[in-house]
């Protein structure tokens, strides 16, 4: 399982109404660090599919969501639980650092 794309039409169902914690990756096609972290997120999504869903939102195609969640720099990651943002992580990081940031949701 890898991170899947969501958009404004599917965000409520995929993220806000999800039973599991959801990591939302706010990214853009032109963003080098976003592309660099993408395979790491796919690995985490596969390894922790039972505890955490990972979805991607292209900020260029979904500007209302980017504005609503105050995305001013990308890549930006927000963890949602029960429809609420419970953690924010900014910037591309190596896998061990991202897993440390997500430890409360994947361990």
Backbone as JSON Lines, residues from 0, in Angstrom:
{"i":0,"aa":"X","n":[0.85,-1.19,0.0],"ca":[0.0,0.0,0.0],"c":[0.89,1.24,0.0]}
{"i":1,"aa":"X","n":[0.52,2.21,-0.79],"ca":[1.3,3.45,-0.81],"c":[0.36,4.61,-0.51]}
{"i":2,"aa":"X","n":[0.97,5.76,-0.34],"ca":[0.17,6.96,-0.09],"c":[-0.74,7.2,-1.29]}
{"i":3,"aa":"X","n":[-1.99,7.56,-1.03],"ca":[-2.91,7.77,-2.13],"c":[-3.32,9.25,-2.2]}
{"i":4,"aa":"X","n":[-3.65,9.67,-3.39],"ca":[-4.03,11.07,-3.6],"c":[-5.47,11.3,-3.15]}
{"i":5,"aa":"X","n":[-5.7,12.41,-2.5],"ca":[-7.05,12.86,-2.2],"c":[-7.18,14.3,-2.69]}
{"i":6,"aa":"X","n":[-8.41,14.77,-2.76],"ca":[-8.65,16.14,-3.19],"c":[-9.78,16.73,-2.36]}
{"i":7,"aa":"X","n":[-10.18,17.93,-2.73],"ca":[-11.21,18.6,-1.93],"c":[-12.51,17.78,-1.89]}
{"i":8,"aa":"X","n":[-12.81,17.05,-2.94],"ca":[-14.04,16.27,-3.0],"c":[-13.99,15.04,-2.09]}
{"i":9,"aa":"X","n":[-12.81,14.46,-1.91],"ca":[-12.69,13.22,-1.14],"c":[-12.09,13.41,0.24]}
{"i":10,"aa":"X","n":[-11.68,14.63,0.57],"ca":[-10.96,14.89,1.82],"c":[-11.77,14.52,3.06]}
{"i":11,"aa":"X","n":[-13.03,14.92,3.09],"ca":[-13.84,14.64,4.28],"c":[-13.95,13.13,4.52]}
{"i":12,"aa":"X","n":[-14.25,12.37,3.47],"ca":[-14.4,10.93,3.61],"c":[-13.07,10.26,3.96]}
{"i":13,"aa":"X","n":[-12.0,10.6,3.26],"ca":[-10.71,9.93,3.4],"c":[-9.96,10.33,4.67]}
{"i":14,"aa":"X","n":[-10.14,11.58,5.11],"ca":[-9.35,12.09,6.22],"c":[-10.2,12.35,7.46]}
{"i":15,"aa":"X","n":[-11.17,13.23,7.34],"ca":[-11.92,13.67,8.52],"c":[-12.78,12.56,9.11]}
{"i":16,"aa":"X","n":[-13.3,11.66,8.27],"ca":[-14.16,10.59,8.77],"c":[-13.44,9.26,8.92]}
{"i":17,"aa":"X","n":[-12.12,9.25,8.82],"ca":[-11.35,8.01,8.89],"c":[-11.26,7.51,10.32]}
{"i":18,"aa":"X","n":[-11.38,6.21,10.5],"ca":[-11.28,5.61,11.83],"c":[-9.84,5.64,12.36]}
{"i":19,"aa":"X","n":[-8.88,5.54,11.43],"ca":[-7.47,5.53,11.82],"c":[-6.91,6.95,11.82]}
{"i":20,"aa":"X","n":[-5.72,7.09,12.4],"ca":[-4.98,8.34,12.24],"c":[-4.6,8.46,10.77]}
{"i":21,"aa":"X","n":[-4.55,9.7,10.26],"ca":[-4.22,9.94,8.86],"c":[-3.13,11.0,8.79]}
{"i":22,"aa":"X","n":[-2.05,10.66,8.09],"ca":[-1.01,11.65,7.79],"c":[-1.34,12.23,6.42]}
{"i":23,"aa":"X","n":[-1.5,13.55,6.36],"ca":[-1.77,14.23,5.1],"c":[-0.48,14.92,4.67]}
{"i":24,"aa":"X","n":[-0.01,14.57,3.49],"ca":[1.18,15.17,2.89],"c":[0.72,16.26,1.93]}
{"i":25,"aa":"X","n":[0.99,17.52,2.29],"ca":[0.7,18.65,1.4],"c":[1.94,18.86,0.54]}
{"i":26,"aa":"X","n":[1.8,18.74,-0.78],"ca":[2.94,18.74,-1.67],"c":[2.59,19.41,-2.99]}
{"i":27,"aa":"X","n":[3.59,19.56,-3.86],"ca":[3.37,20.06,-5.23],"c":[4.36,19.37,-6.16]}
{"i":28,"aa":"X","n":[3.96,19.25,-7.41],"ca":[4.78,18.57,-8.42],"c":[6.16,19.22,-8.59]}
{"i":29,"aa":"X","n":[6.22,20.55,-8.51],"ca":[7.47,21.28,-8.74],"c":[8.41,21.29,-7.54]}
{"i":30,"aa":"X","n":[7.99,20.72,-6.42],"ca":[8.75,20.78,-5.16],"c":[9.7,19.59,-5.06]}
{"i":31,"aa":"X","n":[11.0,19.84,-5.19],"ca":[12.0,18.79,-5.11],"c":[11.97,18.02,-3.79]}
{"i":32,"aa":"X","n":[11.99,18.71,-2.64],"ca":[11.93,17.99,-1.36],"c":[10.65,17.15,-1.22]}
{"i":33,"aa":"X","n":[9.55,17.62,-1.8],"ca":[8.3,16.84,-1.75],"c":[8.49,15.52,-2.5]}
{"i":34,"aa":"X","n":[9.1,15.59,-3.67],"ca":[9.33,14.38,-4.46],"c":[10.32,13.46,-3.76]}
{"i":35,"aa":"X","n":[11.3,14.03,-3.06],"ca":[12.3,13.22,-2.37],"c":[11.69,12.42,-1.22]}
{"i":36,"aa":"X","n":[10.73,13.01,-0.52],"ca":[10.15,12.35,0.65],"c":[9.02,11.37,0.26]}
{"i":37,"aa":"X","n":[8.53,11.46,-0.95],"ca":[7.41,10.63,-1.37],"c":[7.67,9.12,-1.23]}
{"i":38,"aa":"X","n":[8.84,8.59,-1.67],"ca":[9.05,7.14,-1.48],"c":[9.16,6.74,-0.01]}
{"i":39,"aa":"X","n":[9.62,7.64,0.83],"ca":[9.7,7.37,2.27],"c":[8.28,7.23,2.83]}
{"i":40,"aa":"X","n":[7.39,8.12,2.42],"ca":[6.0,8.04,2.88],"c":[5.34,6.76,2.39]}
{"i":41,"aa":"X","n":[5.65,6.35,1.16],"ca":[5.1,5.09,0.65],"c":[5.57,3.91,1.5]}
{"i":42,"aa":"X","n":[6.85,3.91,1.9],"ca":[7.37,2.84,2.76],"c":[6.64,2.83,4.1]}
{"i":43,"aa":"X","n":[6.49,4.0,4.71],"ca":[5.82,4.08,6.02],"c":[4.36,3.64,5.87]}
{"i":44,"aa":"X","n":[3.72,4.04,4.77],"ca":[2.32,3.64,4.53],"c":[2.2,2.13,4.45]}
{"i":45,"aa":"X","n":[3.15,1.49,3.78],"ca":[3.13,0.03,3.65],"c":[3.4,-0.66,4.98]}
{"i":46,"aa":"X","n":[4.41,-0.18,5.7],"ca":[4.83,-0.83,6.93],"c":[3.85,-0.64,8.08]}
{"i":47,"aa":"X","n":[3.07,0.44,8.04],"ca":[2.18,0.75,9.17],"c":[0.73,0.92,8.72]}
{"i":48,"aa":"X","n":[0.34,0.2,7.67],"ca":[-1.01,0.33,7.1],"c":[-2.1,0.02,8.11]}
{"i":49,"aa":"X","n":[-1.8,-0.82,9.11],"ca":[-2.82,-1.18,10.09],"c":[-3.11,-0.04,11.07]}
{"i":50,"aa":"X","n":[-2.18,0.89,11.23],"ca":[-2.35,1.95,12.23],"c":[-2.52,3.34,11.65]}
{"i":51,"aa":"X","n":[-1.96,3.57,10.45],"ca":[-1.91,4.92,9.91],"c":[-2.2,4.9,8.42]}
{"i":52,"aa":"X","n":[-3.1,5.78,7.96],"ca":[-3.3,5.99,6.53],"c":[-2.47,7.21,6.13]}
{"i":53,"aa":"X","n":[-1.91,7.17,4.94],"ca":[-1.15,8.31,4.43],"c":[-1.77,8.72,3.11]}
{"i":54,"aa":"X","n":[-2.11,10.0,3.01],"ca":[-2.7,10.55,1.79],"c":[-1.91,11.79,1.38]}
{"i":55,"aa":"X","n":[-2.02,12.12,0.09],"ca":[-1.31,13.26,-0.47],"c":[-2.3,14.26,-1.04]}
{"i":56,"aa":"X","n":[-2.02,15.54,-0.8],"ca":[-2.85,16.6,-1.36],"c":[-1.95,17.54,-2.14]}
{"i":57,"aa":"X","n":[-2.21,17.66,-3.44],"ca":[-1.46,18.58,-4.28],"c":[-2.0,20.0,-4.0]}
{"i":58,"aa":"X","n":[-1.15,20.86,-3.45],"ca":[-1.61,22.19,-3.03],"c":[-1.97,23.07,-4.23]}
{"i":59,"aa":"X","n":[-1.36,22.82,-5.39],"ca":[-1.7,23.61,-6.58],"c":[-3.1,23.27,-7.09]}
{"i":60,"aa":"X","n":[-3.5,22.0,-6.93],"ca":[-4.81,21.56,-7.42],"c":[-5.9,21.71,-6.36]}
{"i":61,"aa":"X","n":[-5.51,21.92,-5.09],"ca":[-6.47,22.0,-3.98],"c":[-6.15,23.2,-3.08]}
{"i":62,"aa":"X","n":[-6.19,24.41,-3.64],"ca":[-5.76,25.58,-2.86],"c":[-6.64,25.87,-1.64]}
{"i":63,"aa":"X","n":[-7.92,25.51,-1.7],"ca":[-8.79,25.77,-0.53],"c":[-8.33,24.97,0.68]}
{"i":64,"aa":"X","n":[-7.94,23.71,0.47],"ca":[-7.46,22.9,1.6],"c":[-6.13,23.45,2.11]}
{"i":65,"aa":"X","n":[-5.26,23.86,1.21],"ca":[-3.98,24.43,1.63],"c":[-4.21,25.69,2.49]}
{"i":66,"aa":"X","n":[-5.16,26.52,2.06],"ca":[-5.46,27.72,2.84],"c":[-6.09,27.37,4.19]}
{"i":67,"aa":"X","n":[-7.05,26.47,4.16],"ca":[-7.77,26.09,5.39],"c":[-6.81,25.59,6.46]}
{"i":68,"aa":"X","n":[-5.8,24.82,6.05],"ca":[-4.86,24.24,7.01],"c":[-3.55,25.02,7.1]}
{"i":69,"aa":"X","n":[-3.59,26.27,6.6],"ca":[-2.5,27.24,6.75],"c":[-1.15,26.68,6.28]}
{"i":70,"aa":"X","n":[-1.16,26.1,5.08],"ca":[0.06,25.58,4.5],"c":[0.81,26.73,3.85]}
{"i":71,"aa":"X","n":[1.96,27.09,4.41],"ca":[2.77,28.19,3.88],"c":[4.11,27.7,3.36]}
{"i":72,"aa":"X","n":[4.47,26.47,3.66],"ca":[5.71,25.87,3.17],"c":[5.43,24.39,2.92]}
{"i":73,"aa":"X","n":[6.08,23.84,1.88],"ca":[5.9,22.42,1.6],"c":[7.27,21.77,1.44]}
{"i":74,"aa":"X","n":[7.39,20.48,1.7],"ca":[6.31,19.61,2.14],"c":[5.89,19.91,3.57]}
{"i":75,"aa":"X","n":[4.61,19.77,3.81],"ca":[4.05,19.92,5.16],"c":[3.18,18.7,5.42]}
{"i":76,"aa":"X","n":[3.27,18.18,6.63],"ca":[2.53,16.99,7.0],"c":[1.66,17.31,8.2]}
{"i":77,"aa":"X","n":[0.42,16.9,8.12],"ca":[-0.48,17.07,9.27],"c":[-1.09,15.72,9.59]}
{"i":78,"aa":"X","n":[-1.07,15.38,10.88],"ca":[-1.69,14.14,11.33],"c":[-3.07,14.49,11.87]}
{"i":79,"aa":"X","n":[-4.07,13.79,11.36],"ca":[-5.45,13.98,11.8],"c":[-5.9,12.76,12.59]}
{"i":80,"aa":"X","n":[-6.6,13.01,13.68],"ca":[-7.29,11.96,14.42],"c":[-8.7,12.46,14.71]}
{"i":81,"aa":"X","n":[-9.69,11.64,14.37],"ca":[-11.09,12.0,14.58],"c":[-11.41,13.38,14.0]}
{"i":82,"aa":"X","n":[-10.86,13.67,12.84],"ca":[-11.18,14.91,12.14],"c":[-10.42,16.14,12.6]}
{"i":83,"aa":"X","n":[-9.52,15.99,13.58],"ca":[-8.78,17.13,14.11],"c":[-7.28,16.98,13.84]}
{"i":84,"aa":"X","n":[-6.61,18.11,13.58],"ca":[-5.16,18.09,13.43],"c":[-4.54,17.91,14.81]}
{"i":85,"aa":"X","n":[-3.72,16.86,14.96],"ca":[-3.09,16.59,16.25],"c":[-1.58,16.77,16.19]}
{"i":86,"aa":"X","n":[-1.02,16.88,15.0],"ca":[0.42,17.08,14.87],"c":[0.72,17.68,13.51]}
{"i":87,"aa":"X","n":[1.73,18.57,13.48],"ca":[2.21,19.16,12.24],"c":[3.71,18.97,12.14]}
{"i":88,"aa":"X","n":[4.17,18.55,10.98],"ca":[5.6,18.39,10.71],"c":[5.88,19.13,9.4]}
{"i":89,"aa":"X","n":[6.9,19.98,9.41],"ca":[7.24,20.76,8.22],"c":[8.6,20.32,7.69]}
{"i":90,"aa":"X","n":[8.67,20.13,6.4],"ca":[9.95,19.85,5.76],"c":[10.22,18.38,5.52]}
{"i":91,"aa":"X","n":[11.04,18.13,4.49],"ca":[11.44,16.75,4.16],"c":[12.44,16.27,5.2]}
{"i":92,"aa":"X","n":[12.3,15.03,5.59],"ca":[13.17,14.43,6.6],"c":[13.49,13.01,6.18]}
{"i":93,"aa":"X","n":[14.63,12.47,6.66],"ca":[14.9,11.06,6.4],"c":[13.9,10.18,7.15]}
{"i":94,"aa":"X","n":[13.78,8.93,6.7],"ca":[12.79,8.01,7.26],"c":[12.87,7.89,8.79]}
{"i":95,"aa":"X","n":[14.07,7.71,9.4],"ca":[14.09,7.58,10.87],"c":[13.53,8.81,11.59]}
{"i":96,"aa":"X","n":[13.78,10.0,11.05],"ca":[13.27,11.22,11.68],"c":[11.75,11.3,11.54]}
{"i":97,"aa":"X","n":[11.23,10.94,10.37],"ca":[9.77,10.95,10.19],"c":[9.11,9.91,11.08]}
{"i":98,"aa":"X","n":[9.71,8.73,11.18],"ca":[9.14,7.71,12.05],"c":[9.17,8.15,13.5]}
{"i":99,"aa":"X","n":[10.2,8.87,13.91],"ca":[10.26,9.39,15.27],"c":[9.12,10.4,15.49]}
{"i":100,"aa":"X","n":[8.9,11.26,14.5],"ca":[7.8,12.25,14.61],"c":[6.44,11.56,14.69]}
{"i":101,"aa":"X","n":[6.33,10.39,14.05],"ca":[5.05,9.68,13.98],"c":[4.92,8.55,15.0]}
{"i":102,"aa":"X","n":[5.89,8.43,15.9],"ca":[5.95,7.29,16.82],"c":[4.65,7.07,17.58]}
{"i":103,"aa":"X","n":[4.01,8.14,17.98],"ca":[2.77,8.02,18.75],"c":[1.64,7.38,17.93]}
{"i":104,"aa":"X","n":[1.77,7.41,16.61],"ca":[0.69,6.93,15.74],"c":[1.02,5.6,15.07]}
{"i":105,"aa":"X","n":[2.3,5.18,15.09],"ca":[2.66,3.96,14.38],"c":[3.22,2.88,15.27]}
{"i":106,"aa":"X","n":[3.4,3.17,16.56],"ca":[3.98,2.14,17.44],"c":[2.93,1.5,18.32]}
